[in-house]
């Protein structure tokens, strides 16, 4: 996923994170300066759905305007197939540690 907050903010004439932070506070969402900086400069690892709803309301957009799918990156993560139609990765064998047994058959 690509985070598109800055572009959507720019489309609304918001060029600084402090301006967006003020507008979010006016809408009832208080965000710390650190969290606002993280939202503004990078892709958040987590975001509350309630917060996302307020951000969308302030920017007059939908969630799919802020979170843009990148299917080519998903495809790049898939294991490659070998010539004999098996995965190129080696078979996974469980490691037996102390007091562990084999899983049931």
C-alpha positions in Angstrom: 0.0 0.0 0.0 1.1 3.5 -0.7 0.1 6.3 1.7 -1.1 9.3 -0.2 -1.9 11.8 2.6 0.4 14.7 1.4 -1.1 14.6 -2.2 -4.7 14.7 -0.9 -3.8 17.5 1.5 -2.2 19.5 -1.3 -5.3 19.1 -3.4 -7.2 20.8 -0.5 -4.6 23.6 -0.3 -2.9 22.2 2.8 0.9 22.4 2.4 2.1 22.0 6.0 1.5 19.3 8.5 0.7 22.0 11.2 -2.2 23.2 9.1 -3.6 19.7 8.7 -3.1 19.1 12.4 -5.1 22.3 13.2 -7.9 21.3 10.9 -8.0 17.8 12.4 -8.2 19.4 15.9 -11.1 21.6 14.7 -12.8 18.3 13.6 -12.3 16.7 17.0 -9.1 14.7 16.4 -6.2 15.8 18.5 -2.9 14.4 17.1 0.4 14.8 18.8 3.2 16.6 16.8 5.2 13.4 16.6 2.3 11.3 15.3 1.4 14.0 12.8 5.0 14.1 11.6 4.9 10.3 11.1 1.6 10.5 9.2 2.9 13.4 7.0 6.4 12.1 6.2 5.9 8.4 5.8 3.6 5.4 5.6 2.0 4.6 8.9 2.3 1.0 10.1 -1.0 1.4 12.0 -3.8 3.9 12.0 -7.1 3.8 13.9 -10.2 3.5 11.7 -11.8 6.4 13.7 -8.8 8.6 13.0 -8.9 7.6 9.3 -12.5 8.5 9.1 -11.8 12.0 10.5 -8.9 12.5 8.1 -11.0 11.6 5.2 -13.7 14.0 6.3 -11.3 16.9 6.7 -9.7 16.2 3.3 -13.1 15.4 1.6 -11.8 12.1 0.3 -12.4 8.4 0.6 -10.1 5.8 2.2 -9.1 4.5 -1.2 -7.7 8.0 -2.0 -5.3 7.8 0.9 -4.5 4.1 0.7 -3.4 3.2 -2.8 -3.0 -0.5 -3.7 0.3 -1.6 -5.4 -0.4 -5.0 -6.9 3.0 -5.2 -8.5 4.6 -5.3 -5.1 2.3 -8.1 -4.0 3.3 -10.1 -7.1 7.0 -9.5 -6.4 6.6 -11.1 -2.9 5.1 -14.4 -4.3 7.5 -17.4 -4.3 8.8 -18.1 -7.8 7.9 -21.5 -9.3 10.6 -23.8 -10.4 10.6 -25.7 -13.7 9.0 -28.8 -12.2 6.1 -26.7 -10.8 7.2 -26.7 -7.2 8.3 -23.7 -5.2 11.9 -22.8 -5.3 12.1 -22.6 -1.5 13.4 -25.7 0.3 10.9 -27.9 2.2 10.3 -26.7 5.7 11.1 -29.2 8.4 10.1 -28.6 12.0 12.9 -28.1 14.6 12.3 -30.1 17.7 13.4 -28.3 20.8 13.4 -29.3 24.4 10.3 -31.2 25.5 8.7 -31.0 22.0 7.3 -33.8 20.0 6.3 -34.2 16.4 2.9 -32.8 15.5 0.1 -35.3 15.2 -0.3 -37.1 11.9 
